[in-house]
Amino acid sequence: MSFGDPNNPYGAPQGGQQSGQPGYGYPQQGQGQPGYGYPSAPPVQQSYGATAPTSMPGSVSAARVMLWVIVGLQLVGVALFAIGAAGVNAAKNDETLQEDASFQQLADYSAGMLWALTVFALAWGVFAAVLALKFKTGGNGVRITILVFAIITAILGIYPFILVGLVHTVLAILVAVFVGNANGSSWFRRPRY
């Protein structure tokens, strides 16, 4: 074998070829190409399942509106409890009811209970407002807190306040369902940059 034979595929490359052009029988390796025999692979993309939502889904937005409705109902409850407590306090000082021992016992118990309910309703309404404000920026911890809040609100709406609490119960169940579904989960777990 001679290296001077121009038809020898195993011979040295001929000097007459242009630079940058491979000769016959030589692998073509250009810029960015992998080694001989290995095809190029597509770039690796990391996929984390469904894409994160960029705007708040409708069900999550509806849950936030329902929380604001609960805040409004809590404020109405605060006003009613405060008016009731003030009315019982005023009736307690009435001369005609001073002699009625059963009313006095009821008045002492009712006024304190109504003021306690007023404070509780106000605190629960403030808590609901804070949670409603956290829908835009909150993470998964806020979602779990909203779920717990909604479940407790639904239970409180059933037991002590059956007639008045029915609206609270329905709203709280809907908030729990809308925040707990897949849209709520993806919204509160979205990456924040």
LOFI-313122 format. One record per residue (C-alpha): residue number from 0; residue in one letter; x, y, z. Coordinates in steps of 0.001 Angstrom, whole numbers, plus 524288, in hexadecimal, padded with zeros to 5 digits. Layout:
BEGIN
- n/res/xx/yy/zz
- NUM/A/X/Y/Z;
...
***
This chain:
BEGIN
- n/res/xx/yy/zz
- 0/M/80000/80000/80000;
- 1/S/804D5/80CF0/7FCB5;
- 2/F/8003C/8199D/8028E;
- 3/G/801ED/82075/7F5B2;
- 4/D/7F6EF/8192E/7EEE1;
- 5/P/7EB91/822D0/7ED37;
- 6/N/7E188/817DC/7ECD1;
- 7/N/7E5DC/811CF/7F9D2;
- 8/P/7DB48/814F9/80418;
- 9/Y/7E4C3/811D1/80F08;
- 10/G/7EF5C/81A9E/80A4D;
- 11/A/7F310/8281B/80ED6;
- 12/P/7EA57/8333C/80A72;
- 13/Q/7EE16/8398D/7FDCC;
- 14/G/7F361/84735/7FE2E;
- 15/G/7EA78/84BC3/7F35A;
- 16/Q/7DE4F/84C05/7FBF6;
- 17/Q/7D912/8587C/80198;
- 18/S/7DB77/85AE0/80FF7;
- 19/G/7CFC5/85811/8187E;
- 20/Q/7CA59/84E01/80ED2;
- 21/P/7CC3B/83FF3/8130F;
- 22/G/7D181/83634/8093D;
- 23/Y/7CAD5/82A37/8042D;
- 24/G/7C987/81FDC/80ED9;
- 25/Y/7CC0F/82921/819FC;
- 26/P/7C159/82C18/823F7;
- 27/Q/7BB8A/83976/822F5;
- 28/Q/7BD64/8406B/82FD9;
- 29/G/7B94E/84E7D/82FB7;
- 30/Q/7B6C4/85866/83A39;
- 31/G/7AEB1/85314/84593;
- 32/Q/7ADE5/84550/83FFA;
- 33/P/7AFC3/839C2/84928;
- 34/G/7BA0B/82F7A/846CA;
- 35/Y/7BA19/825C9/83B9A;
- 36/G/7AE84/81C6F/83BEB;
- 37/Y/7A65A/823DC/845CE;
- 38/P/79A82/82B2F/840B4;
- 39/S/79755/83855/8467C;
- 40/A/78C6F/8383E/850A2;
- 41/P/78230/842CA/85257;
- 42/P/78462/84C2D/85DA2;
- 43/V/77FA7/84768/86AC7;
- 44/Q/77363/84E2D/86FB2;
- 45/Q/76EF8/84C76/87D97;
- 46/S/7606C/84AC0/87EA3;
- 47/Y/7599B/84B6E/88BBB;
- 48/G/74C56/846BC/8876E;
- 49/A/7420C/850E8/88463;
- 50/T/74679/85EA1/8820C;
- 51/A/74488/8684C/88D00;
- 52/P/73929/871A1/88B19;
- 53/T/73C9F/87FC3/8889C;
- 54/S/72F53/88514/88C62;
- 55/M/72656/880D7/8974B;
- 56/P/71D0F/87605/892E5;
- 57/G/70E82/878EF/8936C;
- 58/S/70B82/86F70/89E68;
- 59/V/7164F/87527/8A6F0;
- 60/S/7118E/882E1/8A40F;
- 61/A/703BA/87EA1/8A7B8;
- 62/A/708EC/8793B/8B491;
- 63/R/70F42/88660/8B773;
- 64/V/70274/88D75/8B4A7;
- 65/M/6FB57/883F8/8BDAC;
- 66/L/7051F/886EC/8C870;
- 67/W/7021E/89566/8C6CD;
- 68/V/6F394/89223/8C7ED;
- 69/I/6F69D/88AE3/8D499;
- 70/V/6FDCE/89719/8D957;
- 71/G/6F1B4/89F4E/8D672;
- 72/L/6E8E3/895B0/8DD79;
- 73/Q/6F21D/895BB/8E90F;
- 74/L/6F114/8A48D/8E9D5;
- 75/V/6E23F/8A38B/8E99D;
- 76/G/6E334/89979/8F490;
- 77/V/6EC28/8A270/8FC63;
- 78/A/6E243/8AD75/8FB38;
- 79/L/6D6ED/8A4AB/8FF43;
- 80/F/6DE2A/89EED/90ADC;
- 81/A/6E280/8AC71/90F72;
- 82/I/6D49E/8B1E0/90E42;
- 83/G/6CF63/8A601/91583;
- 84/A/6D979/8A754/92066;
- 85/A/6D6B2/8B5DE/921BC;
- 86/G/6C804/8B306/92217;
- 87/V/6C999/8A8DC/92CC6;
- 88/N/6D21C/8B241/93497;
- 89/A/6C7C5/8BCEC/9333D;
- 90/A/6BCD3/8B3A9/93724;
- 91/K/6C4B7/8AF12/942C4;
- 92/N/6C3DC/8BCC4/948B0;
- 93/D/6B527/8BDB8/94688;
- 94/E/6ADCF/8BF9A/95384;
- 95/T/6A274/8B6B7/94FE0;
- 96/L/6ABA1/8AB72/94CB5;
- 97/Q/6B40E/8AD4F/958E4;
- 98/E/6AAB0/8A506/960EE;
- 99/D/6AA69/899B7/95749;
- 100/A/6B54A/890A0/95BD0;
- 101/S/6B4B3/887BD/94FF8;
- 102/F/6B66E/89336/946A0;
- 103/Q/6C1E9/89860/94EA1;
- 104/Q/6C881/88B28/94E1D;
- 105/L/6C619/88A58/93F78;
- 106/A/6CA8A/8986F/93D8B;
- 107/D/6D76B/89640/94496;
- 108/Y/6DA36/88A11/93CCD;
- 109/S/6D55D/88F5A/92FCF;
- 110/A/6DCB7/89C41/9300D;
- 111/G/6E9C7/895C2/93274;
- 112/M/6E704/88B3F/92873;
- 113/L/6E2B0/89523/91E34;
- 114/W/6EEDF/89D67/9203F;
- 115/A/6F74D/8912A/91F1D;
- 116/L/6F057/88D7E/9128B;
- 117/T/6F266/89B56/90D8C;
- 118/V/7010B/89A84/90FD8;
- 119/F/701BA/88CDB/909F1;
- 120/A/6FA01/890E3/8FDDB;
- 121/L/702C8/89CC3/8FBFB;
- 122/A/70F37/894A4/8FD5B;
- 123/W/709F1/88A41/8F406;
- 124/G/70671/894CC/8EA1A;
- 125/V/71401/89AEA/8EAF1;
- 126/F/71A18/88D76/8E918;
- 127/A/71198/88B25/8DD17;
- 128/A/71596/8986D/8D788;
- 129/V/72409/89560/8D96E;
- 130/L/7225F/88857/8D27F;
- 131/A/71AEC/88EC7/8C75A;
- 132/L/72604/8988E/8C5BA;
- 133/K/73024/88D9D/8C520;
- 134/F/72A4B/886FF/8B921;
- 135/K/73349/88E45/8AFAD;
- 136/T/74036/88C53/8B6C0;
- 137/G/73E13/880C3/8BFB3;
- 138/G/74443/8737D/8BE2F;
- 139/N/73FE1/865DC/8C1C6;
- 140/G/73FBE/86943/8D051;
- 141/V/73564/87399/8CDBA;
- 142/R/72D99/8699C/8C602;
- 143/I/72DC9/86016/8D167;
- 144/T/72A0E/86AF1/8DADD;
- 145/I/71E99/86EBB/8D223;
- 146/L/71A37/8608E/8D1AE;
- 147/V/71AA4/85F54/8E088;
- 148/F/713B9/86C76/8E20E;
- 149/A/708FA/86852/8D89D;
- 150/I/706DF/85B43/8DF54;
- 151/I/7060C/86175/8ECD7;
- 152/T/6FCD6/86BED/8E791;
- 153/A/6F412/8616F/8E1B7;
- 154/I/6F3AA/85A12/8EEA0;
- 155/L/6F0DB/86677/8F66F;
- 156/G/6E62E/869F0/8ECCA;
- 157/I/6DF8E/85CE7/8EF3A;
- 158/Y/6E01D/85B98/8FDE3;
- 159/P/6DE16/8681F/9058B;
- 160/F/6D7DD/8707D/8FB12;
- 161/I/6CF67/86702/8F375;
- 162/L/6C5D6/87075/8ED3C;
- 163/V/6CEDD/87C1C/8EB54;
- 164/G/6DAEB/873D8/8E8D7;
- 165/L/6D568/86CC1/8DD1F;
- 166/V/6DABB/876F4/8D3B6;
- 167/H/6E7F8/87658/8DA7B;
- 168/T/6E7E5/86789/8D95D;
- 169/V/6E4F2/86776/8CAD1;
- 170/L/6EEFF/8720A/8C7E8;
- 171/A/6F964/86B70/8D02C;
- 172/I/6F741/85E47/8C987;
- 173/L/6F86D/864A6/8BC2D;
- 174/V/704E0/86BB9/8C04B;
- 175/A/70ABC/85ED9/8C506;
- 176/V/7071B/857EF/8B85D;
- 177/F/70C22/862BD/8AF79;
- 178/V/718F3/8647F/8B6C8;
- 179/G/71AF8/855EC/8B891;
- 180/N/71927/851D5/8AA5E;
- 181/A/723DC/850AE/8A00F;
- 182/N/72298/85EE5/89BAB;
- 183/G/72438/863A8/8A993;
- 184/S/72FC8/85AC8/8ABC1;
- 185/S/736B3/85F48/89F67;
- 186/W/733F2/86D9B/8A27A;
- 187/F/73967/86D31/8B03D;
- 188/R/74500/864A5/8AC58;
- 189/R/7490E/86CEE/8A0BB;
- 190/P/75707/87201/8A0B3;
- 191/R/758E0/87FFE/8A501;
- 192/Y/764A6/8870F/89F7E;
***
